[in-house]
């Protein structure tokens, strides 16, 4: 199952890199693209568990002094629960 999830991320990122978008589009979605690259790294064993990261971001005691990143939370939530890429 993880192979298909990894393949889906690779395909999505490849489409983002190879298609032409209006000027500034990819820059406005930089945080979301970084999150997708981080998810891919987690499948390759180069990053942590996405579920643990989402739990840490949603834990109010751990994030009092740091800014919550709603873009990452949104992408992680839908990816973990539904294997969907949202926000683009």
PyMOL commands that set and color helices and strands:
alter all, ss='L'
color gray80, all
select helices_A, chain A and resi 2-18+25-28+30-43+50-58+70-82
alter helices_A, ss='H'
color red, helices_A
deselect
rebuild
show_as cartoon
